[in-house]
Every structure is written in C-alpha cells, then in structure tokens.
Amino acid sequence: MAPKVAIVIYSMYGHIAKMAEAVKKGVEETGGSATIYQIPETLPQEVLAKMYAPAKPDYPIMDATTLATFDAFIMGIPTRYGNFPWAVEGTLPALFLSFSFLPLFAFWDTTGGLWGSGALAGKYAGAFVSTAGPGGGQEVTIQNAISTLTHHGVCFVPFGYSAAFPQLSNLSEVHGGSPWGAGTYAATDGSRQPSALELEIATLQGKQFYGVISKVNF
Ligand SMILES: Cc1cc2nc3c(=O)[nH]c(=O)nc-3n(C[C@H](O)[C@H](O)[C@H](O)COP(=O)(O)O)c2cc1C
C-alpha cells in the first residue's frame, strides 16, 4: 500500500507554506500524494497584528490523533532561536512585547499520549526550514527537531546530497538548504521570498523523501 504522507507546517509569513507546496510537488512527481496540514496558532491576534502576520494559509489543522494516522510526515519549521517555534518562550522587546509561545498549547506537547503508547514509533519524518538568513540556524533547527522525533521513535530521513548535489553546492547565488533539509531565507523583515533554486531543492526533497519511504513495507 502506498505510504500516507503529511506535510506538517507552521508558517507565520508564508515562506514555509510556499516551500511546503514545492515539497508536495516533489512527492507527487514521484508517484505519491501528500496532504499539507498546519499546526494551530498559539499567539493572540493582538500579538500577530504587531508582528504584521498576514492571514493564515488555508490548510487543515493537524492534531496529535490525525498525525498518528500517517505513515510518514515532513515538518516545515520556521526557525525560532534555532528551534521549533511552538515550544519556545520568548520576548520581542523591539515591539514592546513580552509573551510566551505557550508550551501548554504547543503541538508537540499534545503528543504525550502518542509517546506513551508508541503510536509514532517506526514512522518516518523529514524536515525543511526557513530562517531569516545564513547562520540563522537552518541545520541546528532540524538537529533539534530530531530530539523530539527520537523520543517518539520516529526514523529521521536525512535529505543528504544525492538528490540535489548541484543545487545544494551551488555557490553562484545565496540560497538556503542543507543535507539536513531544504531551506529558504526570509530576511529579518520577511521580505525575501523563496527563490527558484530554494523551491527546486524543496521539490527534490519531496522526491527524495518519497523515494525512501516508498521502499518501506508499512
Ligand atoms: C521570535 C522569533 C525568533 C526568530 N529566530 C530566528 C533565528 O533564530 N534565526 C533566524 O535566522 N531567523 C529567526 N527568526 C526569523 C524566522 O525564522 C522567519 O520569520 C521565518 O523563517 C519566516 O517563515 P514563515 O514566513 O513561514 O513564518 C525568528 C523570528 C521570530 C519572530
């Protein structure tokens, strides 16, 4: 049976959403299908307005029970301090804001039951990222995500270089992405959009990910 794949994202300014569409395209071009889900927002509207966050993309909401119905998932993570956005306490003094990305409501905090029952164990996951710029934590964000996956017994599928060597090693232009996963640079004000090369790398990750998991007997 074909593996059931979810692309699970959080996207405040749309960069990760665009990358997710490119990853999905790659899965589909390899004969698979994938559904894009988004993590529920935990920030109050007042905070989102002060952060100039546009309306959310129109994707279904992922919850822990639904996640457990998939064989594999690819996480789209906009970096927060080199980590998941949904498990970090933070302040934005430049905006005179002090708030928490409340762990109580954080998505992974809702998966304790799945952890206890081993419901995600043996599933497969990859990740792609968005950071403000180079050095902002593309690789370490995915490395940190692996800790969560490991506790759940989820097998991490590295992107590697084999599917995108010329693209990842292209030094003729600034671009995100690494063997840990595709990536884009959003700029500190979110003004930069995923480049054609970054979207191509994301599509190649979708292809590579599906190529790996389609060999697994789920
Ligand atoms: C609280 C906060 C922390 C952030 N931390 C980082 C960081 O550690 N490194 C970085 O390069 N960008 C950082 N950023 C920028 C985000 O990664 C960027 O806004 C995001 O990748 C854009 O993706 P999106 O449009 O899908 O939300 C941070 C942004 C916010 C609001």
The ligand as an ORCA input file, in Angstrom:
! r2SCAN-3c Opt
* xyz 0 1
  C      10.610     35.168     17.789
  C      11.369     34.908     16.526
  C      12.581     34.233     16.572
  C      13.311     34.010     15.404
  N      14.511     33.350     15.473
  C      15.267     33.215     14.357
  C      16.534     32.574     14.411
  O      16.977     32.044     15.424
  N      17.268     32.540     13.254
  C      16.818     33.079     12.085
  O      17.544     33.051     11.080
  N      15.585     33.634     11.993
  C      14.817     33.712     13.094
  N      13.567     34.272     13.003
  C      13.018     34.589     11.680
  C      12.062     33.482     11.249
  O      12.751     32.260     11.108
  C      11.348     33.853      9.962
  O      10.424     34.879     10.267
  C      10.616     32.663      9.365
  O      11.534     31.721      8.900
  C       9.710     33.046      8.228
  O       8.989     31.887      7.832
  P       7.387     31.957      7.676
  O       7.109     33.063      6.718
  O       6.977     30.638      7.128
  O       6.805     32.221      9.043
  C      12.813     34.480     14.161
  C      11.569     35.126     14.109
  C      10.851     35.334     15.274
  C       9.514     36.035     15.179
*
